[in-house]
Amino acid sequence: MEEIKKTTDYNQFKRAIGNRDIDESLVQKIQQSVQLKDLLMYNPIIVNENMEIIDGQHTLEAARRSNKPIYYMISVGANINDIARLNVNKKSWLTTDYVKSYVERGYDDYKILFSFMRKYGISAGTAGLLLTGDESSTPDKNRVTIYSLYNKIKSGHFIVTDLDHAEEMANLLIKLSDYCKTGFWRTREFVGALSEIHSQGLHTDLLHKLETWIKSDAQRLERAARKVDYLRQFEDILNRGSSRGYRLY
């Protein structure tokens, strides 16, 4: 078993490139616990031979603020890929944490993904579906697609396949957001329904009808649980004052 060491030289420790950001609320929670009773000796942080923190950056920060000695163990060969594994039973990494980690490590596709998320204010899942062109899949396929997508993002295998399509769809979403009662236009179900409209070439007609018919908050699109429910709303809008008889589902 590795030797547990003790120090107050906090500056010798380094943040591992790609580790998630410090969660201020978690640091404060640990600090409060330390002030009640200092049990840091029973919870050593783990660093590698380069003194990069593999597990315990929040504990280190709490010890620093409390002016308490930090206890640590050196695990030779430990790296960034071990961090998420060690946190399985602690505060889980969010998908955004993984995205930011790969961005910091220089992954170009993740830079595009993160920039796209920030530009349009959408989640990693929705952005990923748009950037890979998978957002219009059927409900059953969509569950498989989103599961596979999250695994790709977390494992570093995410690849942007259609940026132009993603930009077009995102800008269309922004336009439709004016006709939604709340922010559900960012959800995968809404995006999937809109993508189906787009694939049929009906998005221009839909926008025109929305501009014509939606005149008050009470008339705006409603949040729904399923893609088909949004398609029903789109169908209703498209058929207002039309003899064409649109069928979307």
Secondary structure, DSSP 8 states (H G I E B T S, - for coil): ---EEEES-GGG-EE-TT-----HHHHHHHHHHHHH---GGGS-EEE-TT-EEEE-HHHHHHHHHHT--EEEEE-TT--HHHHHHHTTTSS---HHHHHHHHHHTT-HHHHHHHHHHHHHT--HHHHHHHHHT-TT--HHHHHHHHHHHHHHHHHT------HHHHHHHHHHHHHHHTTBSSGGGGSHHHHHHHHHHHHTT-HHHHHHHHHHH--SGGGSB---SSHHHHHHHHHHHHHTT-SS-----
